[in-house]
Amino acid sequence: MLSAGGPGETTAHGSTSPWVAYVQQHPTHTTTLLLVQHGDPLPWFVRAAEYPGAGPALAWDTPRSIPAGGTFETGLRAVLVDRALGLDEAAALAERVR
């Protein structure tokens, strides 16, 4: 697990890094899944140890209220790379994707 703050699930979880990346070892190859948030990043909810999961936490420390008829938009882009990315490479690719 990588993020703008450095390596590790605990570094990424709850951070407002604009991106997170999973570097996954498979039996015959390695891949990196890079997730990049749109706009101002929300805190990340991430899991890497128990299961792979990540997404913007819409109500991290307080409820998010949306008035009747209002909207809230968020999103992310995903890039799958067929090799391991290091921290600097992941950051540079995330910047291009944003």
N, CA, C and O atoms as a DFTB+ gen file, in Angstrom:
392 C
 N C O
     1  1       0.859      -1.174       0.000
     2  2       0.000       0.000       0.000
     3  2       0.896       1.225       0.000
     4  3       1.813       1.336       0.814
     5  1       0.628       2.140      -0.915
     6  2       1.354       3.400      -1.012
     7  2       0.356       4.556      -1.004
     8  3      -0.791       4.394      -1.419
     9  1       0.792       5.712      -0.535
    10  2       0.025       6.949      -0.640
    11  2       1.023       8.096      -0.665
    12  3       2.225       7.882      -0.512
    13  1       0.528       9.303      -0.855
    14  2       1.424      10.459      -0.909
    15  2       2.231      10.610       0.377
    16  3       3.324      11.176       0.361
    17  1       1.696      10.105       1.494
    18  2       2.402      10.185       2.772
    19  2       3.467       9.127       2.967
    20  3       4.248       9.203       3.915
    21  1       3.512       8.132       2.077
    22  2       4.503       7.069       2.189
    23  2       3.854       5.703       2.131
    24  3       2.674       5.583       1.801
    25  1       4.628       4.662       2.455
    26  2       4.100       3.301       2.391
    27  2       3.295       2.935       3.640
    28  3       3.476       3.521       4.708
    29  1       2.411       1.962       3.482
    30  2       1.709       1.382       4.608
    31  2       0.233       1.713       4.686
    32  3      -0.201       2.822       4.372
    33  1      -0.523       0.715       5.118
    34  2      -1.970       0.869       5.288
    35  2      -2.291       1.941       6.324
    36  3      -3.193       2.750       6.107
    37  1      -1.582       1.963       7.426
    38  2      -1.878       2.940       8.476
    39  2      -1.563       4.368       8.030
    40  3      -2.188       5.316       8.505
    41  1      -0.614       4.525       7.134
    42  2      -0.310       5.859       6.590
    43  2      -1.434       6.335       5.680
    44  3      -1.808       7.507       5.727
    45  1      -1.976       5.445       4.854
    46  2      -3.010       5.812       3.889
    47  2      -4.383       5.964       4.537
    48  3      -5.139       6.867       4.179
    49  1      -4.711       5.092       5.484
    50  2      -6.054       5.078       6.082
    51  2      -6.324       6.386       6.828
    52  3      -5.607       6.742       7.764
    53  1      -7.362       7.088       6.399
    54  2      -7.724       8.356       7.024
    55  2      -6.992       9.560       6.466
    56  3      -7.311      10.697       6.815
    57  1      -6.015       9.325       5.602
    58  2      -5.261      10.440       5.026
    59  2      -6.067      11.109       3.927
    60  3      -7.006      10.523       3.388
    61  1      -5.699      12.327       3.602
    62  2      -6.311      13.020       2.466
    63  2      -5.334      13.060       1.293
    64  3      -5.290      14.026       0.532
    65  1      -4.565      12.004       1.169
    66  2      -3.708      11.841       0.003
    67  2      -4.582      11.871      -1.241
    68  3      -5.672      11.299      -1.221
    69  1      -4.157      12.507      -2.316
    70  2      -4.978      12.502      -3.533
    71  2      -5.044      11.128      -4.203
    72  3      -5.858      10.910      -5.101
    73  1      -4.190      10.209      -3.767
    74  2      -4.149       8.894      -4.397
    75  2      -3.690       7.828      -3.396
    76  3      -3.048       8.134      -2.391
    77  1      -4.032       6.577      -3.694
    78  2      -3.492       5.409      -3.012
    79  2      -3.177       4.361      -4.069
    80  3      -3.768       4.363      -5.148
    81  1      -2.255       3.476      -3.760
    82  2      -1.881       2.427      -4.709
    83  2      -1.666       1.105      -3.980
    84  3      -1.042       1.063      -2.921
    85  1      -2.184       0.041      -4.553
    86  2      -1.955      -1.311      -4.070
    87  2      -0.930      -1.960      -4.989
    88  3      -1.169      -2.094      -6.189
    89  1       0.192      -2.357      -4.444
    90  2       1.170      -3.151      -5.192
    91  2       0.928      -4.590      -4.763
    92  3       1.106      -4.938      -3.595
    93  1       0.520      -5.425      -5.715
    94  2       0.126      -6.787      -5.398
    95  2       1.027      -7.806      -6.084
    96  3       1.238      -7.769      -7.296
    97  1       1.547      -8.712      -5.273
    98  2       2.363      -9.815      -5.778
    99  2       1.445     -10.975      -6.148
   100  3       0.672     -11.452      -5.318
   101  1       1.532     -11.423      -7.388
   102  2       0.792     -12.588      -7.861
   103  2       1.801     -13.706      -8.094
   104  3       3.003     -13.438      -8.117
   105  1       1.358     -14.949      -8.267
   106  2       2.312     -16.045      -8.445
   107  2       3.300     -15.840      -9.592
   108  3       4.456     -16.249      -9.489
   109  1       2.862     -15.216     -10.676
   110  2       3.742     -15.089     -11.836
   111  2       4.103     -13.652     -12.201
   112  3       4.903     -13.428     -13.109
   113  1       3.518     -12.670     -11.498
   114  2       3.770     -11.278     -11.860
   115  2       3.329     -10.345     -10.728
   116  3       2.755     -10.786      -9.733
   117  1       3.602      -9.072     -10.897
   118  2       3.215      -8.044      -9.929
   119  2       2.388      -6.990     -10.653
   120  3       2.664      -6.661     -11.807
   121  1       1.376      -6.462      -9.974
   122  2       0.568      -5.379     -10.531
   123  2       0.461      -4.253      -9.505
   124  3       0.685      -4.452      -8.311
   125  1       0.114      -3.075     -10.000
   126  2      -0.187      -1.943      -9.126
   127  2      -1.528      -1.374      -9.535
   128  3      -1.750      -1.067     -10.706
   129  1      -2.419      -1.234      -8.573
   130  2      -3.700      -0.580      -8.792
   131  2      -3.611       0.795      -8.145
   132  3      -3.468       0.915      -6.928
   133  1      -3.698       1.829      -8.975
   134  2      -3.616       3.216      -8.523
   135  2      -5.009       3.819      -8.547
   136  3      -5.686       3.783      -9.575
   137  1      -5.445       4.376      -7.414
   138  2      -6.742       5.042      -7.303
   139  2      -6.498       6.516      -7.025
   140  3      -5.777       6.869      -6.091
   141  1      -7.103       7.375      -7.840
   142  2      -6.876       8.821      -7.758
   143  2      -8.218       9.515      -7.580
   144  3      -9.126       9.327      -8.390
   145  1      -8.351      10.321      -6.519
   146  2      -9.597      11.054      -6.275
   147  2      -9.677      12.304      -7.147
   148  3      -8.657      12.899      -7.493
   149  1     -10.886      12.686      -7.491
   150  2     -11.149      13.939      -8.201
   151  2     -11.229      15.072      -7.186
   152  3     -11.637      14.850      -6.046
   153  1     -10.853      16.261      -7.577
   154  2     -11.030      17.453      -6.740
   155  2     -10.294      17.376      -5.418
   156  3      -9.245      16.740      -5.313
   157  1     -10.860      18.038      -4.397
   158  2     -10.261      18.016      -3.063
   159  2     -10.460      16.626      -2.469
   160  3     -11.595      16.168      -2.341
   161  1      -9.372      15.950      -2.105
   162  2      -9.512      14.571      -1.638
   163  2     -10.215      14.481      -0.282
   164  3      -9.983      15.280       0.626
   165  1     -11.064      13.492      -0.189
   166  2     -11.684      13.110       1.074
   167  2     -10.753      12.132       1.778
   168  3      -9.874      11.558       1.136
   169  1     -10.923      11.929       3.082
   170  2     -10.106      10.900       3.750
   171  2     -10.349       9.537       3.099
   172  3     -11.459       9.229       2.665
   173  1      -9.306       8.741       3.041
   174  2      -9.404       7.398       2.479
   175  2      -9.810       6.403       3.547
   176  3      -9.297       6.437       4.666
   177  1     -10.739       5.513       3.200
   178  2     -10.966       4.292       3.971
   179  2     -10.213       3.216       3.208
   180  3     -10.549       2.928       2.059
   181  1      -9.207       2.621       3.820
   182  2      -8.436       1.580       3.133
   183  2      -8.250       0.368       4.024
   184  3      -8.182       0.471       5.249
   185  1      -8.172      -0.765       3.382
   186  2      -7.800      -2.018       4.018
   187  2      -6.841      -2.724       3.074
   188  3      -7.071      -2.777       1.866
   189  1      -5.792      -3.253       3.618
   190  2      -4.844      -4.022       2.812
   191  2      -4.515      -5.350       3.482
   192  3      -4.295      -6.348       2.796
   193  1      -4.479      -5.377       4.810
   194  2      -4.073      -6.582       5.525
   195  2      -5.155      -7.669       5.461
   196  3      -4.871      -8.800       5.066
   197  1      -6.388      -7.332       5.846
   198  2      -7.449      -8.335       5.876
   199  2      -8.003      -8.625       4.488
   200  3      -8.274      -9.778       4.151
   201  1      -8.170      -7.594       3.695
   202  2      -8.728      -7.697       2.346
   203  2      -8.386      -6.408       1.610
   204  3      -8.182      -5.382       2.258
   205  1      -8.317      -6.422       0.276
   206  2      -8.053      -5.170      -0.437
   207  2      -9.350      -4.374      -0.607
   208  3     -10.329      -4.869      -1.166
   209  1      -9.337      -3.157      -0.124
   210  2     -10.495      -2.295      -0.269
   211  2     -10.094      -0.851      -0.054
   212  3      -9.298      -0.553       0.837
   213  1     -10.632       0.044      -0.854
   214  2     -10.316       1.465      -0.702
   215  2     -11.406       2.302      -1.336
   216  3     -12.030       1.906      -2.321
   217  1     -11.619       3.462      -0.752
   218  2     -12.561       4.414      -1.322
   219  2     -12.596       5.670      -0.487
   220  3     -12.179       5.662       0.671
   221  1     -13.090       6.750      -1.066
   222  2     -13.242       7.980      -0.301
   223  2     -14.273       7.773       0.810
   224  3     -15.354       7.235       0.569
   225  1     -13.936       8.200       2.018
   226  2     -14.855       8.099       3.155
   227  2     -15.747       9.340       3.143
   228  3     -15.280      10.444       3.421
   229  1     -16.995       9.164       2.830
   230  2     -17.902      10.292       2.644
   231  2     -18.265      10.993       3.948
   232  3     -18.604      12.176       3.941
   233  1     -18.196      10.281       5.055
   234  2     -18.516      10.877       6.359
   235  2     -17.485      10.376       7.368
   236  3     -17.828       9.614       8.272
   237  1     -16.249      10.788       7.227
   238  2     -15.141      10.260       8.019
   239  2     -15.303      10.529       9.509
   240  3     -15.301       9.600      10.316
   241  1     -15.446      11.817       9.876
   242  2     -15.523      12.126      11.310
   243  2     -16.799      12.858      11.699
   244  3     -17.059      13.063      12.885
   245  1     -17.590      13.249      10.721
   246  2     -18.883      13.884      10.984
   247  2     -19.865      13.448       9.903
   248  3     -19.456      13.130       8.786
   249  1     -21.150      13.429      10.222
   250  2     -22.127      13.096       9.184
   251  2     -22.093      14.134       8.068
   252  3     -21.848      15.316       8.310
   253  1     -22.337      13.684       6.867
   254  2     -22.424      14.594       5.721
   255  2     -23.904      14.842       5.446
   256  3     -24.651      13.909       5.149
   257  1     -24.316      16.075       5.543
   258  2     -25.711      16.434       5.289
   259  2     -25.833      17.035       3.889
   260  3     -25.065      17.912       3.495
   261  1     -26.808      16.540       3.164
   262  2     -27.094      17.059       1.834
   263  2     -28.546      17.510       1.857
   264  3     -29.442      16.694       2.075
   265  1     -28.791      18.794       1.637
   266  2     -30.169      19.284       1.712
   267  2     -31.041      18.648       0.631
   268  3     -30.553      18.200      -0.407
   269  1     -32.337      18.624       0.905
   270  2     -33.293      18.091      -0.069
   271  2     -33.082      18.780      -1.412
   272  3     -33.023      20.007      -1.494
   273  1     -32.973      17.986      -2.438
   274  2     -32.758      18.521      -3.777
   275  2     -31.304      18.849      -4.072
   276  3     -30.966      19.196      -5.203
   277  1     -30.432      18.744      -3.060
   278  2     -29.018      19.034      -3.250
   279  2     -28.280      17.845      -3.822
   280  3     -28.844      16.759      -3.957
   281  1     -27.047      18.046      -4.150
   282  2     -26.217      16.961      -4.672
   283  2     -24.850      16.994      -4.005
   284  3     -24.421      18.016      -3.470
   285  1     -24.199      15.881      -4.049
   286  2     -22.811      15.760      -3.626
   287  2     -22.142      14.834      -4.621
   288  3     -22.617      13.723      -4.856
   289  1     -21.057      15.276      -5.199
   290  2     -20.371      14.458      -6.186
   291  2     -18.955      14.167      -5.737
   292  3     -18.257      15.037      -5.215
   293  1     -18.552      12.954      -5.944
   294  2     -17.173      12.555      -5.729
   295  2     -16.864      11.477      -6.762
   296  3     -17.772      10.951      -7.406
   297  1     -15.646      11.164      -6.912
   298  2     -15.291      10.128      -7.865
   299  2     -13.809       9.837      -7.807
   300  3     -13.037      10.534      -7.149
   301  1     -13.442       8.809      -8.499
   302  2     -12.028       8.484      -8.595
   303  2     -11.757       7.788      -9.910
   304  3     -12.659       7.252     -10.555
   305  1     -10.515       7.808     -10.282
   306  2     -10.055       7.094     -11.476
   307  2      -9.158       5.966     -11.023
   308  3      -8.444       6.076     -10.027
   309  1      -9.207       4.891     -11.762
   310  2      -8.382       3.729     -11.460
   311  2      -7.466       3.433     -12.636
   312  3      -7.885       3.470     -13.793
   313  1      -6.213       3.139     -12.325
   314  2      -5.230       2.761     -13.339
   315  2      -4.597       1.457     -12.879
   316  3      -4.117       1.363     -11.750
   317  1      -4.594       0.453     -13.746
   318  2      -3.963      -0.823     -13.443
   319  2      -2.672      -0.920     -14.250
   320  3      -2.687      -0.831     -15.477
   321  1      -1.558      -1.104     -13.549
   322  2      -0.239      -1.155     -14.177
   323  2       0.299      -2.576     -14.028
   324  3       0.131      -3.201     -12.981
   325  1       0.942      -3.082     -15.073
   326  2       1.390      -4.473     -15.074
   327  2       2.776      -4.675     -14.469
   328  3       3.540      -5.528     -14.921
   329  1       3.092      -3.894     -13.455
   330  2       4.351      -4.046     -12.716
   331  2       4.232      -3.281     -11.406
   332  3       3.256      -2.567     -11.175
   333  1       5.211      -3.437     -10.574
   334  2       5.234      -2.697      -9.311
   335  2       5.667      -1.253      -9.560
   336  3       6.649      -1.003     -10.259
   337  1       4.933      -0.314      -8.986
   338  2       5.345       1.082      -9.010
   339  2       5.932       1.441      -7.655
   340  3       5.455       0.985      -6.616
   341  1       6.970       2.261      -7.679
   342  2       7.510       2.814      -6.456
   343  2       6.741       4.074      -6.090
   344  3       5.876       4.524      -6.842
   345  1       7.057       4.632      -4.949
   346  2       6.360       5.812      -4.450
   347  2       6.433       6.982      -5.426
   348  3       5.411       7.605      -5.712
   349  1       7.615       7.291      -5.940
   350  2       7.767       8.423      -6.864
   351  2       7.035       8.189      -8.178
   352  3       6.420       9.108      -8.719
   353  1       7.097       6.963      -8.695
   354  2       6.391       6.650      -9.948
   355  2       4.880       6.741      -9.769
   356  3       4.177       7.261     -10.635
   357  1       4.391       6.241      -8.653
   358  2       2.951       6.294      -8.386
   359  2       2.495       7.746      -8.268
   360  3       1.448       8.107      -8.807
   361  1       3.263       8.578      -7.575
   362  2       2.914       9.990      -7.416
   363  2       2.889      10.700      -8.772
   364  3       1.982      11.489      -9.039
   365  1       3.873      10.427      -9.623
   366  2       3.932      11.066     -10.938
   367  2       2.765      10.621     -11.822
   368  3       2.168      11.443     -12.517
   369  1       2.441       9.339     -11.801
   370  2       1.307       8.850     -12.597
   371  2      -0.006       9.428     -12.061
   372  3      -0.880       9.799     -12.845
   373  1      -0.150       9.505     -10.760
   374  2      -1.368      10.085     -10.171
   375  2      -1.535      11.534     -10.598
   376  3      -2.650      11.972     -10.882
   377  1      -0.452      12.275     -10.648
   378  2      -0.521      13.668     -11.081
   379  2      -0.985      13.768     -12.530
   380  3      -1.764      14.658     -12.871
   381  1      -0.516      12.867     -13.380
   382  2      -0.945      12.869     -14.786
   383  2      -2.416      12.521     -14.909
   384  3      -3.114      13.075     -15.758
   385  1      -2.899      11.606     -14.070
   386  2      -4.290      11.147     -14.127
   387  2      -5.245      12.202     -13.583
   388  3      -6.372      12.319     -14.063
   389  1      -4.812      12.965     -12.598
   390  2      -5.682      13.991     -11.983
   391  2      -6.021      15.030     -13.004
   392  3      -6.739      15.982     -12.701
